[in-house]
Amino acid sequence: MSTIVEADVVTAVSAIVRGDQVLTDAASLAAYSHDDAEWAAYARPLAVVLAETTHDVAAIVGWCAANRVAVVPRGSGTGLSGGANAVADSIVLSLERMTAVLEIDADERYVVAQAGVINDRLRASVAEKGLWYPPDPASSAISTIGGNAATNAGGICCVKYGVTRDYVLGMTVVLADGAVVQLGRRTAKGVAGCDLTALMVGSEGTLGIITELTLKLLPLAGREERAVVGYFPSLHAAGVAVAAIAHAGIIPAALELIDRTCLRAVDDWQQWGLPRDVDTLLLAKVDDTGASGDALADRVAEAMTAAGGVNVERASEQSEVDRLFLARRLAYPALERLGPVLTEDVCVPRGAVPEMLARIQAIAEANDVVIANIAHAGDGNLHPLIIAPEGDDAAKARAKVAFDAIIAECLALGGTVTGEHGVGLLKLPGLPDELGERVIELHRSIKLALDPLNTLNPGKAFPAVPR
């Protein structure tokens, strides 16, 4: 790090972009100092730059490299692992103003959009052309596609349709020295060179900053959604149903879990009249057409009933189905109303879901903490939500112990520390145990090859890369 002072940084970046694109007031610096993972470490940045073009990003990144100033890229700040948390003596580079949908090609089925486009807006734009962009994180109404790509975000329908990386054809990337490169393709197939596009997806802004994305689309038509709702007496019983559905070879379009703590938190907030006398709710969708879709929905219902589900039924009212799935999406902000929430993102083999849910409950009891549970249960991606009352430092300390214990149990069951939120800062401690030192060294080698000065989002995603 150079000895450049804050005033010099502000003067320099203000000469690169317009003055209204540079924020230095205390309130803005505080707001942009972290994403939604306030549990992870963060620092006050030197300045916030609101980029509007790839040229803006390249110019700022190039200046930061030349002056050894760290740059932390940011979308809408909805991340849950601390990947956009500012580090000391850094510039936060926000892409939230880069919101143009640049091209929709209905014949070739792709869309080109800037990184700051909100996921739901992109989905709505392509739907007007009869097309569908499947990845749908629970934060789709507020998260950007650039952030989705940086973390390789998943979502509710990804159990059948895949995650963000499965839809990224190409991208525009600003490298650590400020150079701009085009990666990937617009064709349906292509194997020229190493797949650097896939490398960038999920790299959390540590290897380059994605400013535009070319995304593969599917036809909007051709799906007939049927919902199956099952109520269970325990988390474990719901987990048994999840494992049974997977064992039967059924691939639902969605299979979501919500426990009673989440249901009650959402209902207390929204007053929707959600069920309050159940322990755990499973929401399934199948979207196969015709008789095969009906048969598949029946098989899902049979698996739920056999696992101990009560009141298992094919949902007939679309409004009720929509409300239940919206309740799933609102679970996290509803719980935040109860106190600071430490969010897990572990993913285990589908057959291990019942055991992992049981271990989570045991960890909650052992550490005297409240752990609510939501999950993309169909692909084993569990989100235990550890709640600590505001101002209760002892509860917060116990929550952190529980967080680490959940990661350890997940790894013991053959899982991964992060299914979709990214490593960021919160998952760094568990990474060596999952990957091993040799693989960690491979990651470090890639980082140092592309960012030898370690100015791009330093300290995230890779353990101990020196600056």
N, C-alpha and C positions, 0 to 999 in steps of 0.2 A: 504494500500500500504506500502510495506517495504521501508527502507531507502537505498536500494541497488542503487549503482551509475551506470551510463551508461557503463563505462569501465568494470565493473564487469559483467554486463549483456552480453556484447559482448564476453568477455573471456569465460563465461560459455556456451553460445550457440555454440560458435566455437569449444568447446570440445565435443559437442553432435553430430553435423553434420560436414561435411567437410568445410574447410575454404571458398571454392568457392560457398558455399550455403548461406553464410552470407554476406549481403550488408550493408555497413555503410557509404559509401561516400555520400556527400551532395546531389548530383543529384539523386541518387537512393532513398534516404530517402524522397526527395521532390516528386518524381514520385509516390511513393507508399503511400504517406500520405493521399490520397483521391481516391475515385472512380470517376465516371463521374458527381458526384453531388458536384461540387465545391461551390455551394451555401450553403451547410451544413457545420457545424463546423468541423474542423480537426486540428490535431497537428502533429508535427514531431515525428515519432516513434524513439525508441532507436536503433532498428535494423530491417532489413527485412531478414527473413529466407525463403529460397526456398526449400520446402520439396520435396522429391522425392519418398517417401514410406509412408505407414501408420505408420511404426515404427518411422520415422522421426517426423511425426506429434505428435504421442503419447509421444515421448521423450521430445519434446519442450513444449507441453502442460503440461505434468507432472512437468517439471522444473518450468514453470511459476506459476502453482498452489502452489508448495512448497515455492516459493519465493514471492508470491502475486504480480506477474507482469501480467498486462493485455495482452491478446493475441487477435489480430484482424485477423480473417481468410479472405482470399481473393482469388478470382479466377482470371479472366482476367481484373477486374477493370472496367467493363462496367455498373455497377449498377447506377441507377438514383435517389436513395433516401439517399445516404450517409451511407449505411449499411456496407461498407468496409472502411469507413474513420477512420484513426488512432486516438486514444485518447492519452492523455498525458501519458508518461512513459509506452508505450506499445511496444510490438513486433508485427509486421505485419507478419503473417504466410501465405505465398503464396503457393497455390497448382498447379500453372501453369505448373510445370514440370511433374506432374502426369498425363500423356497423353496416357496411354495404354488402348486399347480395349482388355479386357482380355478373353472374351468368347462370342461367338454368338451361341445360340442353336436354330436352325431353326425349329426343331420339336416342342419344347416347347414354341417357340416364345419369347425369352428374350435375352437380352444382358447384360453383366457385364463389366463395364468400370470404370476407375479411374476418380476422380472428375475433373481433369484438361482437359479432352477431350472436344474439341470444338463441339458445337451442330451440326454444318453442317458436321463435319468429322464423327461423330457418325452416322448421317443419311445416309451418303454415304457408310459407312462400312456395315451397315445392309442391305442397298439396294442391295449390291452385292450378298446377300443371298436371295433376293426376299422379303425383309421385310421392314417395315416402322415404323419410330418413329415419331408420329404426332406433338408433341409440337414444335412450330417454332417461337420463339420470333423474333422480327424485328432485333435483334442483333445476330441471329443464326450463322452468319459467324465469330463472334468474341467472343461470350460468352460461358462459360463452362457449362457442365451439372451439375457440383457441385454447381455453382452459380445459375443456373436455379432451382435446387432443394431447395437451401437455401431460395430463394424468392418465390417459387412456381410460376415460370414464366408461362405466357400464350403464346399468339401468334396469328398469323393470322388465322390459321385453327381451333383454339380452340373453336370457336362458335359452331362447330359441334362435334369436337373430344375430347374436354376437355383439361385441363391444366396439368402441370407436375405431380401434386399429383396423377392424375388418371393413371399414367403409372409407378409409383415407386412401385415395388414389395418388394424390400429389400435394405439394405445398410450396409456398415461398418461405424461405428461412433466412434470417439475418444471423450470420456467424459471429463468433466472438470478436473478430477484428473489424466488424462492420460490413463485411462483404455480403452481397445478396446472392443467393443461389436458388434455382428451381429444382426441386426433387420430385421424382415420381413421374406420372404419366396421366393421360386422359383416355387411354385406350382400355378395353376390357381386359387385356392381357399385356404383360411386358416383363422381361427378366434381364434387361440390360443393366449390368453392374450389380453391386451389392444393394440390398434393400435399405438404403439410407432413410427412406421415408418412414419405414417401420421403426428404425432406430430412434428417430426423433419423437415418434409418438410414445408418450409415457416417460420422456426424459426430463420433464418438469422444468423446462427452460434452462437446463444446465449445459446443454450442448449447442443450442441455438434458440432463437426466438421465432416462433411461427407467426407469420403475419397474414397469410392467406392459405386457404385450404380448398382442395378439389375433392369432393366427397361423392362416393357412389350412392346411387338411389335405387329404390325398388318401386315397382308399380304399387299404387295405393289400393287398387282394386284386387279382388281375388282372395279376400280373407273374410270369414264369417265368424265373428267373435261369439263365444258362449262362455259364461262365467259359472264357476262352481264355488260355493262358499261353504266352509266347514268350521264348526265351533268345537274346540277341544278342551278337555278338563285340565290339561297341563301342557307346558312347553315340550316336555319329552314326548308326549303322545303326538303332538303336531309334528315333531321331528321324525317320529316313526313313519308318519304318513308321507312326509317328503322323501324319505329313503325308499319307501315302498313304491312310490310313483316313479322314481328313477330306476329302481330295480325292474319294474315292469316294462321299461323301455319307452315310457311315455315322455314326450318332449312338449310340455305346455308352452304357450306363448307368454305366460307369466305364472309365477307361483310365489306369492308373497306372504310373509308372516308378520303379524302384529300382536303383541301381547296386551294384557289388560291395562298395564300402566300407560302404554301409548294411547290405547283407545280412550281411556278416561281423560287423559291430558288433552287430546284433540276435542273430545266432546265438551269438556269444561270450557274450552276456548271458543268453539264454533256453535255449541248448542244444537247439534244435529240430531240428537236422539239416537246416537250409536249404542250398540249393545254394551251393557255394563255388567252383566251377570255371567260373562264368559271369561275363561282364563286366557285362551289364545285363539286367534282367528287365522285361518288360511284362506287366501284368495287365489283362485286359479282361473286362468283363461286358456281356452284352446281356440284356434282360429282356422282349423282345417275346414274345408267346404263340404257341404252335403252330408250324406249319411255317415261318412267317416268321421266328420267332426262331432256329430251326435254320439257316435259310439265311443270316441275318445273322451268326451265329457263324462259319459257314463262310467268309463273305467276309472277316471280320476275320482269321481264320487264314491265308487266302490272301494278304492284304496283308502280314502279318508275314513269311510265308515268302518272298515276292517281295522284301522289303527286306533279306533276309539272315538272318532268324531261323532258329535251329536248334532242334530238339526242340519245335516249335510243336504244341500239342495242346489239345484240348478237355478241360478238367479234369473228371474223373469222381468224384473223392472230395471231397465238400463240406468235410470236415475239413481237407484240404490247402488248398483255396481259402481257407477262413477263416483258416488259419494264415498264408498268404502276404499276405492283406490286413491281418491284424493286424501282421505284420512291417512293412508300409508305415506303419501308424500308430505303431509303436514306434521308427521309425528315428531321430527326433530325440532322445528321451531316451536311446537307446542310444549315440548319438554324443556326448552330453553326458558320458558316462562317460570319454571319451577326452580331454576338455579343453573349454574354453569354445568355444561354437559361435556364429558370427555368421550369422544366417539371412537369406537373400534371399527375395524374394517377387515376382520379376518375372513379367510375363505378356507373351508375344509372340504374333503371329498364328500359327495352327497350322502354316501352311506354312513358317514361319521357325524352327520348333523344331529341326530338324537343325543349322542354321547357328548358332543361339544356343548349343546344347550344345557345338558345336565351339569357339566363342569362349570359353565358360566354361573348357574344358580348356586353351586357350591362355593364359588369364589366370592359371590355377593354376600353369602352368609358368613364366610370366614373373615371377611374384611369389614363387615357391618356397613355396607354401602347399598344404595338402591341402584339396580341395573335393570333398565327397561330394554326390551328387545324388539327390533324390527329386522327383517332379513329379506334379501333376494334368495329365498330358501331353495328355489329350484336349481340354482347353481352353487349352493353351499356358501354363499356370501352373506355372512352374519354381521349385524351391526348392533352389538351390545352398547347401550348408551348409559354411561355411568354418571349419575347425578350427584352433585355436591351442593348443599344449600349455600346460598350467597353468604360470604363472610366466615364460613366454617373452615378454617385452615386445616384442622385435624381431619375433617371429612375429605378435604381435597387431597391430603397426603395419603389417606387410605384408598382413595380413588386411583391414584397413580400406582399404588402397589397392585390393586386389582387389574389395572390396565396391563401391567407387565405380566401378571399371572395368566391372563387370558391369552396373550401372545405365546407364552411358553406352552400352554396346553394345546393351542392350535398347532404349533410346530410338532408337538409330540404325536398328534393325530395325522401328520403328513400334510398339513395345510400351509398357507402362506400368510405373511403378516399384513398384506394389503391386496384386496381383490379389485378395488377400483378407485380408491381415494388418492393413491400415490404414497410414496415413502415420506416425502417432505422432511420434516424434522421428527415428528412423533414416532415414526416407525424405524428410524435409524438404528436404535439399539438392538432391534431384533434381526437386522439384515445379515450380519455375519453368521449368526446361527443358522439362518435359512440357506444362504448362498455358499458359505465357506470362503476361506481366505483366498484361494486361487481365483475364484470367480470374482471376488471383490477386487482383486488386482487387475483383472481384465476390465472391469468397469472403470477403475482409476486410469488405466492406460488409454481408454477411449476418451475419457474426460480431458486428460492432459494433451492428447493429440489434437482435439478440436478447440480446446480452451486452455492453452498452455499457461496463461497468466491467472487462470481461475477467477475471472471477473464476472462470469455468468452465473447468477444465483448460487454463490459459493455456500458450501456447508449443507446443501440439500441433496438428497437422493444417493450420495456417495459418501461413505465414511472417510473422514480425515484426508481430504485432498489438500495439500499445502498451498498457501498463497504467498 
